[in-house]
């Protein structure tokens, strides 16, 4: 039961994040893109920038910031590397972003959180 509730919350957070990105000029190319070894919550494009975006919803700013650790970022990076073959165009800037959702605050989009 807890897993199902968490799954619903995650999907709702990703939907909110997708709308936030759209309002800021991004096109959403994929949601929950899965490959062997990982998943990317959102894949978005704005101009020549292709972003693989990890969405985190937490109760506080601190909890949101701590929720995306090096282990999780490595998994997102591994998935993004495989997915870039499908979504990237020549000349694109490809990056991994984070988008944090906290109650009673505007979403916080952090570009290029992975430099591995």
Biopython code that builds the backbone (N, CA, C, O; Angstrom):
import numpy as np
from Bio.PDB.StructureBuilder import StructureBuilder

atoms = [
    (1, "UNK", "N", (0.821, -1.196, 0.000)),
    (1, "UNK", "CA", (0.000, 0.000, 0.000)),
    (1, "UNK", "C", (0.869, 1.266, 0.000)),
    (1, "UNK", "O", (0.581, 2.204, -0.743)),
    (2, "UNK", "N", (1.921, 1.304, 0.817)),
    (2, "UNK", "CA", (2.800, 2.470, 0.867)),
    (2, "UNK", "C", (3.494, 2.692, -0.475)),
    (2, "UNK", "O", (3.675, 3.828, -0.913)),
    (3, "UNK", "N", (3.882, 1.588, -1.122)),
    (3, "UNK", "CA", (4.551, 1.690, -2.417)),
    (3, "UNK", "C", (3.630, 2.341, -3.449)),
    (3, "UNK", "O", (4.075, 3.175, -4.237)),
    (4, "UNK", "N", (2.363, 1.968, -3.446)),
    (4, "UNK", "CA", (1.401, 2.519, -4.392)),
    (4, "UNK", "C", (1.183, 4.014, -4.141)),
    (4, "UNK", "O", (1.089, 4.793, -5.090)),
    (5, "UNK", "N", (1.104, 4.409, -2.896)),
    (5, "UNK", "CA", (0.927, 5.822, -2.551)),
    (5, "UNK", "C", (2.159, 6.618, -2.988)),
    (5, "UNK", "O", (2.036, 7.706, -3.550)),
    (6, "UNK", "N", (3.340, 6.067, -2.725)),
    (6, "UNK", "CA", (4.577, 6.735, -3.132)),
    (6, "UNK", "C", (4.646, 6.853, -4.656)),
    (6, "UNK", "O", (5.081, 7.875, -5.186)),
    (7, "UNK", "N", (4.222, 5.820, -5.345)),
    (7, "UNK", "CA", (4.199, 5.837, -6.812)),
    (7, "UNK", "C", (3.271, 6.941, -7.319)),
    (7, "UNK", "O", (3.622, 7.664, -8.251)),
    (8, "UNK", "N", (2.098, 7.074, -6.716)),
    (8, "UNK", "CA", (1.143, 8.120, -7.119)),
    (8, "UNK", "C", (1.706, 9.514, -6.854)),
    (8, "UNK", "O", (1.557, 10.416, -7.677)),
    (9, "UNK", "N", (2.345, 9.683, -5.719)),
    (9, "UNK", "CA", (2.954, 10.981, -5.390)),
    (9, "UNK", "C", (4.057, 11.319, -6.387)),
    (9, "UNK", "O", (4.173, 12.456, -6.845)),
    (10, "UNK", "N", (4.866, 10.309, -6.716)),
    (10, "UNK", "CA", (5.947, 10.526, -7.674)),
    (10, "UNK", "C", (5.428, 10.923, -9.042)),
    (10, "UNK", "O", (5.973, 11.827, -9.675)),
    (11, "UNK", "N", (4.384, 10.258, -9.500)),
    (11, "UNK", "CA", (3.793, 10.598, -10.801)),
    (11, "UNK", "C", (3.193, 12.004, -10.786)),
    (11, "UNK", "O", (3.317, 12.748, -11.759)),
    (12, "UNK", "N", (2.551, 12.359, -9.690)),
    (12, "UNK", "CA", (1.981, 13.706, -9.574)),
    (12, "UNK", "C", (3.094, 14.758, -9.575)),
    (12, "UNK", "O", (2.970, 15.797, -10.223)),
    (13, "UNK", "N", (4.170, 14.486, -8.853)),
    (13, "UNK", "CA", (5.306, 15.420, -8.826)),
    (13, "UNK", "C", (5.903, 15.586, -10.221)),
    (13, "UNK", "O", (6.248, 16.699, -10.619)),
    (14, "UNK", "N", (6.025, 14.499, -10.956)),
    (14, "UNK", "CA", (6.571, 14.569, -12.312)),
    (14, "UNK", "C", (5.645, 15.346, -13.241)),
    (14, "UNK", "O", (6.117, 16.064, -14.123)),
    (15, "UNK", "N", (4.347, 15.215, -13.057)),
    (15, "UNK", "CA", (3.388, 15.974, -13.865)),
    (15, "UNK", "C", (3.510, 17.466, -13.569)),
    (15, "UNK", "O", (3.518, 18.282, -14.490)),
    (16, "UNK", "N", (3.605, 17.823, -12.297)),
    (16, "UNK", "CA", (3.777, 19.235, -11.913)),
    (16, "UNK", "C", (5.084, 19.765, -12.486)),
    (16, "UNK", "O", (5.121, 20.866, -13.034)),
    (17, "UNK", "N", (6.149, 18.992, -12.364)),
    (17, "UNK", "CA", (7.454, 19.410, -12.882)),
    (17, "UNK", "C", (7.399, 19.616, -14.397)),
    (17, "UNK", "O", (7.966, 20.576, -14.917)),
    (18, "UNK", "N", (6.716, 18.712, -15.101)),
    (18, "UNK", "CA", (6.604, 18.839, -16.554)),
    (18, "UNK", "C", (5.873, 20.126, -16.931)),
    (18, "UNK", "O", (6.287, 20.822, -17.859)),
    (19, "UNK", "N", (4.804, 20.443, -16.230)),
    (19, "UNK", "CA", (4.084, 21.684, -16.522)),
    (19, "UNK", "C", (4.936, 22.906, -16.207)),
    (19, "UNK", "O", (4.914, 23.886, -16.952)),
    (20, "UNK", "N", (5.674, 22.856, -15.125)),
    (20, "UNK", "CA", (6.566, 23.970, -14.772)),
    (20, "UNK", "C", (7.593, 24.196, -15.878)),
    (20, "UNK", "O", (7.845, 25.330, -16.284)),
    (21, "UNK", "N", (8.174, 23.111, -16.355)),
    (21, "UNK", "CA", (9.160, 23.228, -17.428)),
    (21, "UNK", "C", (8.520, 23.767, -18.709)),
    (21, "UNK", "O", (9.100, 24.620, -19.381)),
    (22, "UNK", "N", (7.347, 23.280, -19.043)),
    (22, "UNK", "CA", (6.646, 23.780, -20.238)),
    (22, "UNK", "C", (6.406, 25.285, -20.142)),
    (22, "UNK", "O", (6.578, 26.009, -21.123)),
    (23, "UNK", "N", (6.010, 25.751, -18.964)),
    (23, "UNK", "CA", (5.778, 27.196, -18.759)),
    (23, "UNK", "C", (7.052, 28.011, -18.956)),
    (23, "UNK", "O", (6.996, 29.217, -19.198)),
    (24, "UNK", "N", (8.201, 27.344, -18.850)),
    (24, "UNK", "CA", (9.487, 28.017, -19.013)),
    (24, "UNK", "C", (10.156, 27.675, -20.345)),
    (24, "UNK", "O", (11.371, 27.806, -20.492)),
    (25, "UNK", "N", (9.349, 27.237, -21.310)),
    (25, "UNK", "CA", (9.849, 27.070, -22.666)),
    (25, "UNK", "C", (10.424, 25.715, -23.030)),
    (25, "UNK", "O", (10.979, 25.558, -24.118)),
    (26, "UNK", "N", (10.306, 24.733, -22.151)),
    (26, "UNK", "CA", (10.838, 23.399, -22.433)),
    (26, "UNK", "C", (9.766, 22.547, -23.102)),
    (26, "UNK", "O", (8.576, 22.701, -22.829)),
    (27, "UNK", "N", (10.195, 21.659, -23.970)),
    (27, "UNK", "CA", (9.331, 20.622, -24.531)),
    (27, "UNK", "C", (9.653, 19.323, -23.816)),
    (27, "UNK", "O", (10.821, 18.966, -23.662)),
    (28, "UNK", "N", (8.637, 18.628, -23.386)),
    (28, "UNK", "CA", (8.846, 17.346, -22.705)),
    (28, "UNK", "C", (8.874, 16.253, -23.772)),
    (28, "UNK", "O", (7.902, 16.053, -24.501)),
    (29, "UNK", "N", (9.990, 15.559, -23.851)),
    (29, "UNK", "CA", (10.161, 14.498, -24.845)),
    (29, "UNK", "C", (9.765, 13.133, -24.299)),
    (29, "UNK", "O", (9.298, 12.272, -25.046)),
    (30, "UNK", "N", (9.952, 12.933, -22.994)),
    (30, "UNK", "CA", (9.615, 11.635, -22.398)),
    (30, "UNK", "C", (9.455, 11.785, -20.898)),
    (30, "UNK", "O", (10.070, 12.642, -20.263)),
    (31, "UNK", "N", (8.602, 10.918, -20.349)),
    (31, "UNK", "CA", (8.435, 10.804, -18.899)),
    (31, "UNK", "C", (8.798, 9.376, -18.514)),
    (31, "UNK", "O", (8.448, 8.422, -19.210)),
    (32, "UNK", "N", (9.493, 9.246, -17.411)),
    (32, "UNK", "CA", (9.881, 7.931, -16.884)),
    (32, "UNK", "C", (10.510, 7.047, -17.956)),
    (32, "UNK", "O", (10.063, 5.926, -18.201)),
    (33, "UNK", "N", (11.524, 7.559, -18.569)),
    (33, "UNK", "CA", (12.235, 6.808, -19.611)),
    (33, "UNK", "C", (13.135, 5.782, -18.936)),
    (33, "UNK", "O", (14.010, 6.129, -18.143)),
    (34, "UNK", "N", (12.906, 4.517, -19.264)),
    (34, "UNK", "CA", (13.641, 3.423, -18.615)),
    (34, "UNK", "C", (14.570, 2.727, -19.587)),
    (34, "UNK", "O", (14.247, 2.504, -20.754)),
    (35, "UNK", "N", (15.729, 2.396, -19.063)),
    (35, "UNK", "CA", (16.704, 1.579, -19.777)),
    (35, "UNK", "C", (17.296, 0.622, -18.748)),
    (35, "UNK", "O", (17.050, 0.756, -17.549)),
    (36, "UNK", "N", (18.073, -0.336, -19.223)),
    (36, "UNK", "CA", (18.679, -1.253, -18.261)),
    (36, "UNK", "C", (19.598, -0.460, -17.329)),
    (36, "UNK", "O", (20.466, 0.287, -17.780)),
    (37, "UNK", "N", (19.395, -0.631, -16.055)),
    (37, "UNK", "CA", (20.247, 0.033, -15.076)),
    (37, "UNK", "C", (19.736, 1.359, -14.554)),
    (37, "UNK", "O", (20.373, 1.958, -13.688)),
    (38, "UNK", "N", (18.603, 1.838, -15.052)),
    (38, "UNK", "CA", (18.139, 3.107, -14.504)),
    (38, "UNK", "C", (16.939, 3.684, -15.218)),
    (38, "UNK", "O", (16.394, 3.119, -16.166)),
    (39, "UNK", "N", (16.558, 4.848, -14.708)),
    (39, "UNK", "CA", (15.389, 5.555, -15.216)),
    (39, "UNK", "C", (15.636, 7.049, -15.084)),
    (39, "UNK", "O", (16.319, 7.504, -14.166)),
    (40, "UNK", "N", (15.068, 7.803, -16.019)),
    (40, "UNK", "CA", (15.111, 9.260, -15.952)),
    (40, "UNK", "C", (13.669, 9.736, -15.845)),
    (40, "UNK", "O", (12.813, 9.316, -16.624)),
    (41, "UNK", "N", (13.400, 10.607, -14.885)),
    (41, "UNK", "CA", (12.029, 11.066, -14.667)),
    (41, "UNK", "C", (11.481, 11.825, -15.867)),
    (41, "UNK", "O", (10.393, 11.518, -16.354)),
    (42, "UNK", "N", (12.232, 12.815, -16.347)),
    (42, "UNK", "CA", (11.788, 13.615, -17.487)),
    (42, "UNK", "C", (12.957, 13.853, -18.440)),
    (42, "UNK", "O", (14.097, 14.037, -18.014)),
    (43, "UNK", "N", (12.655, 13.844, -19.711)),
    (43, "UNK", "CA", (13.623, 14.265, -20.719)),
    (43, "UNK", "C", (13.002, 15.471, -21.402)),
    (43, "UNK", "O", (11.878, 15.404, -21.900)),
    (44, "UNK", "N", (13.743, 16.577, -21.424)),
    (44, "UNK", "CA", (13.187, 17.825, -21.944)),
    (44, "UNK", "C", (14.193, 18.511, -22.860)),
    (44, "UNK", "O", (15.404, 18.324, -22.741)),
    (45, "UNK", "N", (13.659, 19.304, -23.768)),
    (45, "UNK", "CA", (14.484, 20.053, -24.711)),
    (45, "UNK", "C", (14.017, 21.505, -24.739)),
    (45, "UNK", "O", (12.824, 21.810, -24.719)),
    (46, "UNK", "N", (15.012, 22.380, -24.785)),
    (46, "UNK", "CA", (14.764, 23.804, -25.036)),
    (46, "UNK", "C", (15.895, 24.275, -25.934)),
    (46, "UNK", "O", (17.043, 24.387, -25.502)),
    (47, "UNK", "N", (15.559, 24.550, -27.185)),
    (47, "UNK", "CA", (16.594, 24.936, -28.151)),
    (47, "UNK", "C", (17.578, 23.796, -28.362)),
    (47, "UNK", "O", (17.195, 22.672, -28.687)),
    (48, "UNK", "N", (18.854, 24.112, -28.171)),
    (48, "UNK", "CA", (19.909, 23.101, -28.348)),
    (48, "UNK", "C", (20.326, 22.462, -27.024)),
    (48, "UNK", "O", (21.396, 21.861, -26.936)),
    (49, "UNK", "N", (19.493, 22.588, -26.007)),
    (49, "UNK", "CA", (19.785, 21.965, -24.718)),
    (49, "UNK", "C", (18.854, 20.779, -24.503)),
    (49, "UNK", "O", (17.632, 20.907, -24.570)),
    (50, "UNK", "N", (19.450, 19.636, -24.245)),
    (50, "UNK", "CA", (18.719, 18.419, -23.917)),
    (50, "UNK", "C", (18.995, 18.121, -22.448)),
    (50, "UNK", "O", (20.146, 17.941, -22.052)),
    (51, "UNK", "N", (17.941, 18.071, -21.646)),
    (51, "UNK", "CA", (18.106, 17.869, -20.209)),
    (51, "UNK", "C", (17.428, 16.582, -19.761)),
    (51, "UNK", "O", (16.278, 16.311, -20.107)),
    (52, "UNK", "N", (18.159, 15.805, -18.992)),
    (52, "UNK", "CA", (17.634, 14.632, -18.310)),
    (52, "UNK", "C", (17.386, 15.086, -16.884)),
    (52, "UNK", "O", (18.321, 15.451, -16.171)),
    (53, "UNK", "N", (16.121, 15.066, -16.467)),
    (53, "UNK", "CA", (15.737, 15.754, -15.231)),
    (53, "UNK", "C", (15.238, 14.767, -14.181)),
    (53, "UNK", "O", (14.325, 13.979, -14.428)),
    (54, "UNK", "N", (15.853, 14.828, -13.020)),
    (54, "UNK", "CA", (15.438, 14.038, -11.865)),
    (54, "UNK", "C", (14.540, 14.923, -11.014)),
    (54, "UNK", "O", (14.931, 16.024, -10.626)),
    (55, "UNK", "N", (13.338, 14.443, -10.726)),
    (55, "UNK", "CA", (12.350, 15.202, -9.957)),
    (55, "UNK", "C", (12.304, 14.640, -8.540)),
    (55, "UNK", "O", (12.185, 13.431, -8.341)),
    (56, "UNK", "N", (12.400, 15.530, -7.566)),
    (56, "UNK", "CA", (12.316, 15.130, -6.160)),
    (56, "UNK", "C", (11.303, 16.004, -5.444)),
    (56, "UNK", "O", (11.387, 17.232, -5.480)),
    (57, "UNK", "N", (10.346, 15.359, -4.793)),
    (57, "UNK", "CA", (9.357, 16.075, -3.986)),
    (57, "UNK", "C", (9.585, 15.695, -2.531)),
    (57, "UNK", "O", (9.587, 14.515, -2.178)),
    (58, "UNK", "N", (9.775, 16.694, -1.703)),
    (58, "UNK", "CA", (10.004, 16.466, -0.288)),
    (58, "UNK", "C", (9.282, 17.526, 0.534)),
    (58, "UNK", "O", (8.779, 18.511, -0.008)),
    (59, "UNK", "N", (9.235, 17.317, 1.839)),
    (59, "UNK", "CA", (8.490, 18.212, 2.729)),
    (59, "UNK", "C", (9.210, 19.531, 2.983)),
    (59, "UNK", "O", (8.562, 20.540, 3.263)),
    (60, "UNK", "N", (10.542, 19.541, 2.891)),
    (60, "UNK", "CA", (11.307, 20.757, 3.170)),
    (60, "UNK", "C", (12.387, 20.951, 2.108)),
    (60, "UNK", "O", (12.729, 20.025, 1.372)),
    (61, "UNK", "N", (12.918, 22.175, 2.044)),
    (61, "UNK", "CA", (14.019, 22.463, 1.122)),
    (61, "UNK", "C", (15.236, 21.597, 1.424)),
    (61, "UNK", "O", (15.864, 21.058, 0.513)),
    (62, "UNK", "N", (15.565, 21.465, 2.711)),
    (62, "UNK", "CA", (16.730, 20.652, 3.091)),
    (62, "UNK", "C", (16.550, 19.197, 2.692)),
    (62, "UNK", "O", (17.465, 18.578, 2.150)),
    (63, "UNK", "N", (15.373, 18.655, 2.958)),
    (63, "UNK", "CA", (15.113, 17.260, 2.604)),
    (63, "UNK", "C", (15.207, 17.066, 1.089)),
    (63, "UNK", "O", (15.723, 16.049, 0.624)),
    (64, "UNK", "N", (14.718, 18.026, 0.330)),
    (64, "UNK", "CA", (14.791, 17.936, -1.130)),
    (64, "UNK", "C", (16.240, 17.961, -1.591)),
    (64, "UNK", "O", (16.637, 17.166, -2.443)),
    (65, "UNK", "N", (17.024, 18.864, -1.038)),
    (65, "UNK", "CA", (18.429, 18.967, -1.436)),
    (65, "UNK", "C", (19.211, 17.701, -1.132)),
    (65, "UNK", "O", (20.057, 17.290, -1.926)),
    (66, "UNK", "N", (18.939, 17.080, 0.000)),
    (66, "UNK", "CA", (19.660, 15.874, 0.396)),
    (66, "UNK", "C", (19.150, 14.615, -0.308)),
    (66, "UNK", "O", (19.802, 13.573, -0.250)),
    (67, "UNK", "N", (18.001, 14.699, -0.966)),
    (67, "UNK", "CA", (17.405, 13.503, -1.553)),
    (67, "UNK", "C", (18.104, 13.026, -2.817)),
    (67, "UNK", "O", (17.891, 11.889, -3.239)),
    (68, "UNK", "N", (18.913, 13.846, -3.417)),
    (68, "UNK", "CA", (19.602, 13.476, -4.644)),
    (68, "UNK", "C", (21.094, 13.352, -4.350)),
    (68, "UNK", "O", (21.851, 14.315, -4.470)),
    (69, "UNK", "N", (21.494, 12.151, -3.965)),
    (69, "UNK", "CA", (22.884, 11.915, -3.600)),
    (69, "UNK", "C", (23.689, 11.391, -4.789)),
    (69, "UNK", "O", (23.147, 11.191, -5.876)),
    (70, "UNK", "N", (24.976, 11.175, -4.575)),
    (70, "UNK", "CA", (25.874, 10.740, -5.648)),
    (70, "UNK", "C", (25.448, 9.399, -6.236)),
    (70, "UNK", "O", (25.549, 9.202, -7.447)),
    (71, "UNK", "N", (24.976, 8.479, -5.408)),
    (71, "UNK", "CA", (24.538, 7.170, -5.904)),
    (71, "UNK", "C", (23.385, 7.330, -6.890)),
    (71, "UNK", "O", (23.407, 6.758, -7.980)),
    (72, "UNK", "N", (22.381, 8.108, -6.504)),
    (72, "UNK", "CA", (21.219, 8.317, -7.391)),
    (72, "UNK", "C", (21.621, 9.068, -8.657)),
    (72, "UNK", "O", (21.135, 8.760, -9.745)),
    (73, "UNK", "N", (22.497, 10.041, -8.516)),
    (73, "UNK", "CA", (22.951, 10.779, -9.691)),
    (73, "UNK", "C", (23.713, 9.879, -10.663)),
    (73, "UNK", "O", (23.570, 10.023, -11.878)),
    (74, "UNK", "N", (24.518, 8.956, -10.145)),
    (74, "UNK", "CA", (25.232, 8.015, -11.022)),
    (74, "UNK", "C", (24.255, 7.162, -11.815)),
    (74, "UNK", "O", (24.476, 6.900, -12.998)),
    (75, "UNK", "N", (23.178, 6.728, -11.174)),
    (75, "UNK", "CA", (22.171, 5.921, -11.876)),
    (75, "UNK", "C", (21.473, 6.736, -12.963)),
    (75, "UNK", "O", (21.242, 6.241, -14.066)),
    (76, "UNK", "N", (21.143, 7.976, -12.648)),
    (76, "UNK", "CA", (20.519, 8.844, -13.647)),
    (76, "UNK", "C", (21.501, 9.089, -14.795)),
    (76, "UNK", "O", (21.111, 9.058, -15.962)),
    (77, "UNK", "N", (22.762, 9.329, -14.468)),
    (77, "UNK", "CA", (23.769, 9.574, -15.499)),
    (77, "UNK", "C", (23.949, 8.360, -16.407)),
    (77, "UNK", "O", (24.095, 8.509, -17.620)),
    (78, "UNK", "N", (23.938, 7.172, -15.831)),
    (78, "UNK", "CA", (24.070, 5.958, -16.636)),
    (78, "UNK", "C", (22.881, 5.801, -17.587)),
    (78, "UNK", "O", (23.052, 5.447, -18.753)),
    (79, "UNK", "N", (21.689, 6.065, -17.083)),
    (79, "UNK", "CA", (20.494, 5.989, -17.930)),
    (79, "UNK", "C", (20.537, 7.084, -18.997)),
    (79, "UNK", "O", (20.208, 6.829, -20.155)),
    (80, "UNK", "N", (20.935, 8.290, -18.621)),
    (80, "UNK", "CA", (20.991, 9.409, -19.568)),
    (80, "UNK", "C", (21.987, 9.125, -20.686)),
    (80, "UNK", "O", (21.750, 9.491, -21.837)),
    (81, "UNK", "N", (23.078, 8.486, -20.358)),
    (81, "UNK", "CA", (24.081, 8.157, -21.372)),
    (81, "UNK", "C", (23.481, 7.253, -22.452)),
    (81, "UNK", "O", (23.729, 7.444, -23.642)),
    (82, "UNK", "N", (22.700, 6.279, -22.028)),
    (82, "UNK", "CA", (22.044, 5.388, -22.993)),
    (82, "UNK", "C", (20.946, 6.118, -23.761)),
    (82, "UNK", "O", (20.813, 5.945, -24.973)),
    (83, "UNK", "N", (20.166, 6.928, -23.065)),
    (83, "UNK", "CA", (19.044, 7.620, -23.697)),
    (83, "UNK", "C", (19.488, 8.747, -24.626)),
    (83, "UNK", "O", (18.771, 9.098, -25.563)),
    (84, "UNK", "N", (20.657, 9.311, -24.374)),
    (84, "UNK", "CA", (21.158, 10.388, -25.225)),
    (84, "UNK", "C", (21.313, 9.916, -26.667)),
    (84, "UNK", "O", (21.150, 10.703, -27.600)),
    (85, "UNK", "N", (21.623, 8.653, -26.850)),
    (85, "UNK", "CA", (21.754, 8.115, -28.205)),
    (85, "UNK", "C", (20.443, 8.254, -28.978)),
    (85, "UNK", "O", (20.450, 8.410, -30.199)),
    (86, "UNK", "N", (19.342, 8.196, -28.275)),
    (86, "UNK", "CA", (18.024, 8.279, -28.893)),
    (86, "UNK", "C", (17.532, 9.721, -29.047)),
    (86, "UNK", "O", (16.855, 10.039, -30.024)),
    (87, "UNK", "N", (17.864, 10.590, -28.098)),
    (87, "UNK", "CA", (17.256, 11.921, -28.063)),
    (87, "UNK", "C", (18.168, 13.076, -28.477)),
    (87, "UNK", "O", (17.675, 14.120, -28.904)),
    (88, "UNK", "N", (19.469, 12.912, -28.361)),
    (88, "UNK", "CA", (20.380, 14.025, -28.644)),
    (88, "UNK", "C", (20.533, 14.246, -30.143)),
    (88, "UNK", "O", (20.504, 13.309, -30.940)),
    (89, "UNK", "N", (20.694, 15.509, -30.495)),
    (89, "UNK", "CA", (20.967, 15.911, -31.872)),
    (89, "UNK", "C", (22.387, 16.452, -31.938)),
    (89, "UNK", "O", (22.938, 16.883, -30.925)),
    (90, "UNK", "N", (22.978, 16.432, -33.121)),
    (90, "UNK", "CA", (24.321, 17.022, -33.246)),
    (90, "UNK", "C", (24.328, 18.468, -32.762)),
    (90, "UNK", "O", (23.442, 19.251, -33.104)),
    (91, "UNK", "N", (25.321, 18.809, -31.975)),
    (91, "UNK", "CA", (25.456, 20.166, -31.463)),
    (91, "UNK", "C", (24.703, 20.454, -30.183)),
    (91, "UNK", "O", (24.780, 21.566, -29.661)),
    (92, "UNK", "N", (23.974, 19.475, -29.666)),
    (92, "UNK", "CA", (23.230, 19.687, -28.422)),
    (92, "UNK", "C", (24.151, 19.788, -27.218)),
    (92, "UNK", "O", (25.197, 19.140, -27.157)),
    (93, "UNK", "N", (23.746, 20.607, -26.268)),
    (93, "UNK", "CA", (24.321, 20.600, -24.933)),
    (93, "UNK", "C", (23.480, 19.596, -24.140)),
    (93, "UNK", "O", (22.276, 19.790, -23.974)),
    (94, "UNK", "N", (24.102, 18.542, -23.660)),
    (94, "UNK", "CA", (23.381, 17.505, -22.922)),
    (94, "UNK", "C", (23.770, 17.629, -21.460)),
    (94, "UNK", "O", (24.953, 17.703, -21.127)),
    (95, "UNK", "N", (22.768, 17.651, -20.591)),
    (95, "UNK", "CA", (23.053, 17.824, -19.169)),
    (95, "UNK", "C", (22.034, 17.084, -18.321)),
    (95, "UNK", "O", (20.991, 16.646, -18.807)),
    (96, "UNK", "N", (22.364, 16.957, -17.040)),
    (96, "UNK", "CA", (21.454, 16.363, -16.063)),
    (96, "UNK", "C", (21.064, 17.467, -15.087)),
    (96, "UNK", "O", (21.916, 18.126, -14.491)),
    (97, "UNK", "N", (19.754, 17.652, -14.940)),
    (97, "UNK", "CA", (19.209, 18.684, -14.061)),
    (97, "UNK", "C", (18.426, 18.031, -12.925)),
    (97, "UNK", "O", (18.076, 16.852, -12.989)),
    (98, "UNK", "N", (18.162, 18.807, -11.903)),
    (98, "UNK", "CA", (17.273, 18.391, -10.813)),
    (98, "UNK", "C", (16.147, 19.418, -10.720)),
    (98, "UNK", "O", (16.347, 20.608, -10.961)),
    (99, "UNK", "N", (14.980, 18.936, -10.369)),
    (99, "UNK", "CA", (13.852, 19.832, -10.137)),
    (99, "UNK", "C", (13.224, 19.415, -8.812)),
    (99, "UNK", "O", (12.718, 18.302, -8.672)),
    (100, "UNK", "N", (13.265, 20.328, -7.841)),
    (100, "UNK", "CA", (12.779, 20.045, -6.494)),
    (100, "UNK", "C", (11.409, 20.672, -6.275)),
    (100, "UNK", "O", (11.177, 21.831, -6.620)),
    (101, "UNK", "N", (10.512, 19.892, -5.698)),
    (101, "UNK", "CA", (9.180, 20.368, -5.344)),
    (101, "UNK", "C", (9.009, 20.288, -3.835)),
    (101, "UNK", "O", (9.201, 19.240, -3.219)),
    (102, "UNK", "N", (8.642, 21.432, -3.256)),
    (102, "UNK", "CA", (8.435, 21.540, -1.807)),
    (102, "UNK", "C", (7.102, 22.256, -1.606)),
    (102, "UNK", "O", (6.834, 23.244, -2.290)),
    (103, "UNK", "N", (6.263, 21.786, -0.686)),
    (103, "UNK", "CA", (4.966, 22.438, -0.474)),
    (103, "UNK", "C", (5.101, 23.937, -0.195)),
    (103, "UNK", "O", (6.017, 24.383, 0.497)),
    (104, "UNK", "N", (4.176, 24.684, -0.746)),
    (104, "UNK", "CA", (4.076, 26.135, -0.554)),
    (104, "UNK", "C", (5.289, 26.907, -1.076)),
    (104, "UNK", "O", (5.574, 28.011, -0.614)),
    (105, "UNK", "N", (5.995, 26.324, -2.034)),
    (105, "UNK", "CA", (7.125, 27.002, -2.684)),
    (105, "UNK", "C", (7.058, 26.743, -4.182)),
    (105, "UNK", "O", (6.526, 25.727, -4.628)),
    (106, "UNK", "N", (7.604, 27.674, -4.946)),
    (106, "UNK", "CA", (7.703, 27.440, -6.378)),
    (106, "UNK", "C", (8.724, 26.324, -6.632)),
    (106, "UNK", "O", (9.668, 26.163, -5.858)),
    (107, "UNK", "N", (8.545, 25.569, -7.693)),
    (107, "UNK", "CA", (9.543, 24.541, -8.023)),
    (107, "UNK", "C", (10.920, 25.180, -8.219)),
    (107, "UNK", "O", (11.042, 26.317, -8.675)),
    (108, "UNK", "N", (11.940, 24.421, -7.863)),
    (108, "UNK", "CA", (13.315, 24.906, -7.990)),
    (108, "UNK", "C", (14.042, 24.009, -8.990)),
    (108, "UNK", "O", (14.249, 22.822, -8.739)),
    (109, "UNK", "N", (14.425, 24.594, -10.125)),
    (109, "UNK", "CA", (15.097, 23.860, -11.201)),
    (109, "UNK", "C", (16.587, 24.171, -11.144)),
    (109, "UNK", "O", (17.005, 25.316, -11.318)),
    (110, "UNK", "N", (17.383, 23.128, -10.895)),
    (110, "UNK", "CA", (18.836, 23.301, -10.831)),
    (110, "UNK", "C", (19.460, 22.662, -12.064)),
    (110, "UNK", "O", (19.398, 21.443, -12.226)),
    (111, "UNK", "N", (20.058, 23.468, -12.934)),
    (111, "UNK", "CA", (20.664, 22.921, -14.140)),
    (111, "UNK", "C", (22.036, 22.296, -13.868)),
    (111, "UNK", "O", (22.776, 22.718, -12.979)),
    (112, "UNK", "N", (22.340, 21.276, -14.669)),
    (112, "UNK", "CA", (23.680, 20.685, -14.715)),
    (112, "UNK", "C", (24.208, 20.270, -13.341)),
    (112, "UNK", "O", (25.260, 20.736, -12.903)),
    (113, "UNK", "N", (23.468, 19.394, -12.674)),
    (113, "UNK", "CA", (23.856, 18.944, -11.327)),
    (113, "UNK", "C", (24.886, 17.814, -11.349)),
    (113, "UNK", "O", (25.425, 17.451, -10.304)),
    (114, "UNK", "N", (25.161, 17.260, -12.519)),
    (114, "UNK", "CA", (26.112, 16.145, -12.616)),
    (114, "UNK", "C", (27.241, 16.540, -13.541)),
    (114, "UNK", "O", (27.013, 16.929, -14.687)),
    (115, "UNK", "N", (28.465, 16.437, -13.038)),
    (115, "UNK", "CA", (29.627, 16.763, -13.850)),
    (115, "UNK", "C", (30.579, 15.588, -13.965)),
    (115, "UNK", "O", (31.733, 15.744, -14.364)),
    (116, "UNK", "N", (30.071, 14.381, -13.604)),
    (116, "UNK", "CA", (30.887, 13.172, -13.612)),
    (116, "UNK", "C", (31.460, 12.897, -14.932)),
    (116, "UNK", "O", (32.175, 11.909, -15.101)),
]
sb = StructureBuilder()
sb.init_structure("model")
sb.init_model(0)
sb.init_chain("A")
sb.init_seg("    ")
for serial, (resi, resn, name, xyz) in enumerate(atoms, 1):
    if name == "N":
        sb.init_residue(resn, " ", resi, " ")
    sb.init_atom(name, np.array(xyz, "f"), 0.0, 1.0, " ", f" {name:<3s}", serial, name[0])
structure = sb.get_structure()
